[in-house]
């Protein structure tokens, strides 16, 4: 991975381009959208007129490889049949999101105090002590921390903002941990995985 200005935080964050030279983009697992959604919780209030489900108490939402866990989840079906979900947790027990990337053996996994999921736009917004990881099997390939992370599964792009200091991130800045590039680590190009990687929008930065 090459950085034009390695001394600046923005340049380091822009290194999250994670581009695969020959591979095209992939999004979230497309088969998930055609599957039934399962809701597990303690109480759950269903309003058929408003097309909403408000569920509390160790809520688990599953749809294929998509899994959302939270203390409270409000599901809403739009007029055109898509689903939005607002999942809320706490600093001690954040809401969680996990979904397989389409066509590759990788998952995007994230947590935050609030997660907004929009199936129609294929976006997930993580707010409050946000953390997003790219996993190869059970191994973390890359991870990023920030106050807010917005992930677009269709374009494989995300934007990140820093925020207030936390125990995990005392500086409160955008912080990324990147897996080494196999071709830059002595691994022959023929042996390097052809997995399409995630892309940054180029709008990364920090708030001090």
N, C-alpha and C positions, 0 to 999 in steps of 0.2 A: 504494500500500500504506500503510495507516494503522497507527501504533503508539500505544498508549495511554500507555506510559511509555518514551519513546525513550532515556532515560539508562541503562536497565538492560539487561544482556546478555540476560536472560530475555525481556524484551519484544522485543528485536531478533530473537531466535531464534523467538519465537512469530510473528513476521512471516513465517515460512516457511509459513504457512497456504496461500499460493499458491492461493487459491480462485478459481474462475471463477464469476461470479454466476449465469449461466443454464445452465451445462452440468453434466451428471451425471458421476459418477465413472467412471473406466475403470481397468482393471487391466493386467497384463502381456498380451502377445499370446496370445489364447486358442487360436489355431490351432496354436501351438507344441506344446501338450500332446498333440496327435493325431499328431505326426510322430515318425519314428524318431530315436533319439539316436545320434550318431556319436562315437567315441572315437579320438583319435590320441595316441600316446605312444611312448616307447621300450619298456622292459619294462612288462608289465601282467599281474598275477596275477588270474585269475578263479576264484572259489570258487562253484560252482553250488549246493552245499548251503547255504551262507550267503547266497547271492544278492549277492555283493560283487565289485567290481572295484577293485583297488588298482594305480593306474598312476603311473609316475614318468617324469621326463625330458621337459620341454617338453610337458606335457599340454594338449590342446585338446579340449574337449567342445562339441559343437554340437547343437542341436535347434531347427530353424527359425531364428528370430531370436535365440534364446538362445545365448550363447557364454561359456564359462568357460575361462580359461587359468591354469595354475599349474605349479609344479615337481612337485607331487604332488596327486593327487585320489583320494579313496576314495569310490566310488559304492556305494550300497546300495539294493536294491529291497525295499520293505516288503511285507507279506503281502497288502495290498490293491492292489498294483500301482503304487504311487507310488515316486518316486526321491528319495533324499537324496544330497547331495554335500558332502564336506568337502574344500575346496581350500586348500592351504597354499603360501605363498611365503616371501619374506624381506623385510627392510626395503629392501634394494637392488633386489629383483625381486618385488614383491608379486603376489598372486593377483589376477585380474581377472574382472569380470562385466559382461555387457552384454545387454540385452533390450529389444525394442520395446514401447512402451505400446500397448495394444489400441485400435484405432480412430482413432489420431492419428499424425502423422508425427513422433514423438518417441521417444527412447531414454533409458533409465535406465542409466547406466554407473558402475561403482564399482571400487575397488581397496582391498586391505587385506592384512595379513600372513596372515590366515586368513578364509576365506569359508565360511559354512554355508548351504547351499541346501536348502530343504524344499519339494518340489513340492506335497505335499498341503496344507500350511498356507499355501503361496504366500508364504513369507517368505525373506528373505536377510539374514543377520547378518554384518556386516563388523567384524572385530576387529583392532586394531593399526594405527595410522596410517591410519585409514579415511577415504576420500574418495568421495563420491557426487555425480554430476552429472546434470542433466537437459539433454539435447541436442535442439535443433531442427535436424535435418540434421547438419551438422558444427559448428554454432555452439553454444557452451555457454550455456544460458539461466540456469541457477542451479547453484551447487555448495555443498557443505557438508563441513567437516572435523571430525573428532572421534576419540576413542579407539575408540568403538564406535558403529556406526550399524545399527539394525534397520529393515529396509524390508519392509512388508506390501503386496504387489502387489494383493491383492484390495480392500483398503480404501483404497489409495493414501495410507497414513500411515507415518510413520517416527518413531523416537525416537533421540536422540543424546546421548552422554556425552563430556565432555572427558577429558583424561588428561595424561600426562607431556609436557613440551615436546619438540618435534622441530625439525629445521632448517626445515621448511615452516611450522611453527606454533610459534614460540618460547614463546608464552604457555601452550601446552597447553590452551587453552580451546576450547569449541565456536566455530567460526568459519564464517560464512555469507556468500556473495557472491550477491546477488539481482539478477536482471534487472529493469529498470524496468518499471512497469506502463504499457502502451501508452496507456491512457486518461488517465493522469496526465502523459503526456509530450507532450501536444498532438496525439495521434493521435485522430481522430474515433472514437467508439464503434463505428460501422458498419465501420470499417477494422480494428478490433482483432481479433486471432485469437480464435476461440471454443474454443481448446484447453482442455480441463479440466486443472487444475493439481494439483500434489501438495499433500498436507495434512499438517500437523504434528499429533502426538498431543497437544500441549500439555504434554509432559513434558520439554521440552528444558531443559538447564542445563549448568553447568560444574563440574568438580572442580578445586580449587586445591591 
